Amino acid sequence: MLSLLAKFLKALNSESGVWALAFAFVLGMIMGFTPLWRLHNLVILLIVLLFRINLTGFILSFVICSGIAYLLDPWFHQIGYSLLSSENWQPLWQGLYQSAFWRVLQFHHTITLGSMLLSLAFAPVLLGVSYFVITRYRTHIQAWFNKLKLVQMLKANRFWMIYSELRR
């Protein structure tokens, strides 16, 4: 876990784009909130690997949101159940269930439907908040940390130069 945290801090300090890190958090949240063995999670994993989304941010977000999902599962179930049992939506659900494709997606399960709807509703909020936090971190905290005398002395050390060369 410490190595994952170190890689996450390295990603925050790297030259990778802010939006790439923010999208990694959002995709990790969607995959973490929804049940793991679903087809849409395979699509999310494919997107992460094809578009070179930051894996460390994605994995960290997935782990955190998976833990939170256990606490929110009763709420996910309640939302999914209310949507699936609503009389107004019954013709839509029956029509979708007749298709093999929609049965494979398993949106007829209450937790899958509720968690997917809530994670999609929360995705723009998390995207904006994570973008804001990452940019503030890079402009304020990272700059302040690099100005510390101790950090400047360590970076001026010959050992740090050798370490930086090996890291590349």
TATAMO-V391343 format. One record per residue. N is the residue number from 0. SS is DSSP state (helix for helix, strand for strand, loop for the rest). Layout:
n->N ss->SS
n->N ss->SS
This chain:
n->0 ss->loop
n->1 ss->helix
n->2 ss->helix
n->3 ss->helix
n->4 ss->helix
n->5 ss->helix
n->6 ss->helix
n->7 ss->helix
n->8 ss->helix
n->9 ss->helix
n->10 ss->helix
n->11 ss->helix
n->12 ss->helix
n->13 ss->loop
n->14 ss->loop
n->15 ss->loop
n->16 ss->loop
n->17 ss->helix
n->18 ss->helix
n->19 ss->helix
n->20 ss->helix
n->21 ss->helix
n->22 ss->helix
n->23 ss->helix
n->24 ss->helix
n->25 ss->helix
n->26 ss->helix
n->27 ss->helix
n->28 ss->helix
n->29 ss->helix
n->30 ss->helix
n->31 ss->helix
n->32 ss->helix
n->33 ss->loop
n->34 ss->loop
n->35 ss->loop
n->36 ss->loop
n->37 ss->loop
n->38 ss->helix
n->39 ss->helix
n->40 ss->helix
n->41 ss->helix
n->42 ss->helix
n->43 ss->helix
n->44 ss->helix
n->45 ss->helix
n->46 ss->helix
n->47 ss->helix
n->48 ss->helix
n->49 ss->helix
n->50 ss->loop
n->51 ss->loop
n->52 ss->loop
n->53 ss->loop
n->54 ss->helix
n->55 ss->helix
n->56 ss->helix
n->57 ss->helix
n->58 ss->helix
n->59 ss->helix
n->60 ss->helix
n->61 ss->helix
n->62 ss->helix
n->63 ss->helix
n->64 ss->helix
n->65 ss->helix
n->66 ss->helix
n->67 ss->helix
n->68 ss->helix
n->69 ss->helix
n->70 ss->helix
n->71 ss->helix
n->72 ss->helix
n->73 ss->helix
n->74 ss->helix
n->75 ss->helix
n->76 ss->helix
n->77 ss->helix
n->78 ss->helix
n->79 ss->helix
n->80 ss->helix
n->81 ss->helix
n->82 ss->helix
n->83 ss->helix
n->84 ss->loop
n->85 ss->loop
n->86 ss->helix
n->87 ss->helix
n->88 ss->helix
n->89 ss->helix
n->90 ss->helix
n->91 ss->helix
n->92 ss->helix
n->93 ss->helix
n->94 ss->helix
n->95 ss->helix
n->96 ss->helix
n->97 ss->helix
n->98 ss->loop
n->99 ss->helix
n->100 ss->helix
n->101 ss->helix
n->102 ss->helix
n->103 ss->helix
n->104 ss->helix
n->105 ss->loop
n->106 ss->loop
n->107 ss->loop
n->108 ss->loop
n->109 ss->helix
n->110 ss->helix
n->111 ss->helix
n->112 ss->helix
n->113 ss->helix
n->114 ss->helix
n->115 ss->helix
n->116 ss->helix
n->117 ss->helix
n->118 ss->helix
n->119 ss->helix
n->120 ss->helix
n->121 ss->helix
n->122 ss->helix
n->123 ss->helix
n->124 ss->helix
n->125 ss->helix
n->126 ss->helix
n->127 ss->helix
n->128 ss->helix
n->129 ss->helix
n->130 ss->helix
n->131 ss->helix
n->132 ss->helix
n->133 ss->helix
n->134 ss->helix
n->135 ss->helix
n->136 ss->helix
n->137 ss->helix
n->138 ss->helix
n->139 ss->helix
n->140 ss->helix
n->141 ss->helix
n->142 ss->helix
n->143 ss->helix
n->144 ss->helix
n->145 ss->helix
n->146 ss->helix
n->147 ss->loop
n->148 ss->helix
n->149 ss->helix
n->150 ss->helix
n->151 ss->helix
n->152 ss->helix
n->153 ss->helix
n->154 ss->helix
n->155 ss->helix
n->156 ss->loop
n->157 ss->helix
n->158 ss->helix
n->159 ss->helix
n->160 ss->helix
n->161 ss->helix
n->162 ss->helix
n->163 ss->helix
n->164 ss->helix
n->165 ss->helix
n->166 ss->helix
n->167 ss->loop
